[in-house]
Amino acid sequence: MKKNEINLESESKTAQDQTILNKIKDFQEILTTSMDCFIQKMKQDGENIEDQLVIKKLIQDNLDKLFETMILIHASASNENFFPSLTDLEKFSAKLRDEQRTLNLELILENFKLINEKLYIGKKKQEYLAKGIKLRVWRSFPKSIITTFGKFAYNRKALIPATKKDTTSLENLTKEKMIFPIDEFLGADKLPFKISADAMLEIAYRVQEVPSYEAAWRAIKRSTLIDVNEDTVRAVANHIGSIVFENDEKNAMQAWETLQSGKTRFPKTKRNHELYIEVDGSMLQTRKRLDENEKNIENQEPTRNSLDENEKPDHVASLPIAETCVDLSDHVDKTAKPNWTENQLGMVFSSDNFKWRRNNEGQLVPEIGKREYICYLGESSGFKKHLFAAAIKNGYGGYEKTILISDGATWIRAMKEELFPDAQQILNIYHLCEKVSLFSKDIFHNDENMAKQWANNICDLLRQSEWETAVKEIISLGEAKKSKSKINLVEYILNNKDAIDYAYYKEQGWHVGGGAIENADKTVLQSRLRQAGMRWNRDSGQFILSLTSKALSNLWDEQVVKPIRNLYDVEGAASFLSSSILYELLFHDKVNS
């Protein structure tokens, strides 16, 4: 580094220039420290001094290129107006990133050359010989893996059975005809798409945050070094989502079996706060396979007019049905027809994380902080297990009060009595006032002002816990007027009379619902799965919902990244890549800080 240090010292000593020079020196020290860390790592791994010098020279050469670039930019600027424009800075930053990526890839490739393949071949031979299978070295085969730092290509030797008997034994034991020791060393033998675990995780995250697989593919292509096509994006996202959902299923079943056995343990000391569980449901258009009798009648793709209105519940708005299926995890299945599946959405949070703010009316209302979402496509018998597992994880039984907020559906009331018998059920004030508003519009459909005024009056009575007065007001309209609406508002209020004492709830400082669960439905379900023309394979819909709910619950690292890395042994078998990734992180974070 002496050459660079001399050049730096010879530069202008003006105040502005000196500031830049100091930053370049700091940058130089950071890179040198990172390099030393990498060399130290190699020493710990027992590499010889010649190998260390090879890597050190490689790093040195690349660092020199970076410094030369920085100094040229510095020297080309005038002393009077030295500091470059933002555009210049961005171009320079982009150049540094490109140089950094090149350096990282070269480091990894050079590090790969240090692997003693003969050693691992010998170990693998001994391993299989102990199992009665003799292997011999055959020829080399090329392999490439798509990673977050680009395509990693290498050659590795194959081991094949020495005899026909060994061939049979190997196929019976592993279902493989060849063994690649280096693939096992790198953990590449476990990868399902020839894509690294971190690259798959990046793909999955992009898929859940944008409206379609195509949009995810375009975002990945533009902003990462992961070079895959749209079909691969779809397959990878479904693969990661399936693993996440399977883990959720296991946790849900474990919590459920513990409950059924009577061994669920709750904390003895109650926290002086409330645990909230909100539940809602909405419909997703899916496709179900036809049985043989139905195939004979319906053997063509459904069109926009082919959806039977009887298949949709009254409260489900009509959604456009595309001529072709645009967002299925599999190719279009002509033995399937449109169907409706309910997505049951749960949200668990506590008053521990409330932040209070004033709304437009000047009232103090809670702003929910940390929360966990649960999405389940299917029957309530499956959803309730996932919801109970999430409630236990978030401290159910350890709070002074548990409050379940819902739209008052019968199945939710039954679930509350089964799983959360000590909970106070509250009818979501948002749902209740929405019902009142819809009813009022039906009754006073020719007078918008009258409809709004009447609905506001009824909602005010309900907020003050004067539900009996509200019921009398509704009854006083007469049967002729009430029959104009499909909503039986009186029955709805009476069915939920034990869950609408809002004045008391307000005195206790309890949250009584609002738009949180509805906004969650829009964020989790509608913005991703209910775009115009979409019909979903039920499994792929669930997998995307599982990924989205983890991201929005801030559980991505814990419940997506960690399990996937463990499954593909990123920290174990791929020790070679791990050491390089360690260096990349040191390098990248410092450069961009």
VENBEL-V616663 format. One line per field, one symbol per residue. ss: DSSP state (2 for helix, 1 for strand, 0 for the rest). psi: psi as a letter, one per 40 degrees, with the letter a starting at -180 (. if undefined). burial: 1 if it has 24 or more other C-alpha atoms within 12 Angstrom, else 0. A space follows every 50 residues. Layout:
# VENBEL-V616663
ss=???
psi=???
burial=???
This chain:
# VENBEL-V616663
ss=02222222200000222222222222222222222222222222000022 22222222222222222222222222000000000222222222222222 22222222222220002222222222222000001111111111111001 11111111111002222222222200011022222202220000102222 22222222200022222222222000000222222222222222222222 22222222220000000000111111111111111111100222222000 00000000222000000000000000000000000111111111111111 22201111000001111000011111100222222222222220000011 11111100022222222220000111102222222222222220000222 22222222222220002222222220002222000000222222202220 02222222000000022222222222222000000112222222222222 2200022222222222200000002222222222222222200
psi=eddddddddeiieiddddddddddddddddddddddddddddddefiidd dddddddddddddddddddddddddeiiddgdhiiddddddddddddddd dddddddddddddehgddddddddddddddeehhiihbiiiiiihhieea hhiiiiiihiididdddddddddefieihgdddddeedeehdefhidddd dddddddeeieiddddddddddeiehgiiddddddddddddddddddddd ddddddddddeeehhiidhhhfaihhhihiiiihhahiiiiddddddgfi hiadeehhdeehidehihihhidihefidiihhefiiiihhhhhhihhii edehhhihadeeihiihhbhihihhhhaiddddddddddddddeeheeid hhhhhaeeiddddddddddgdeihhhhhdddddddddddddddfeegddd dddddddddddddeffdddddddddediddddeeiehgdddddddfdeef gddddddefihfaaedddddddddcdddefihehhhhddddddddddddd ddefedddecdddddddefdecdfddddddddddddddddde.
burial=00010001001100001001100110110111011011100100000000 01001101110111111101101100000000000000000000011011 11111111111101101001100110010000111110000000111111 11000111111000011011000000011111111111111011111111 11111111111111011011000111110101111111111111111110 11101100000000000000001111111111111110000000000000 11000010000000000010110111111001100111111111111111 10000000000000010100111111110101111111111101111111 11111111100110110011001111111111111111111111000000 01011111101110101001100100000001000011110110011011 11001000011111111101111111011111111111111111111111 1110010011101110111110111111111111111100100
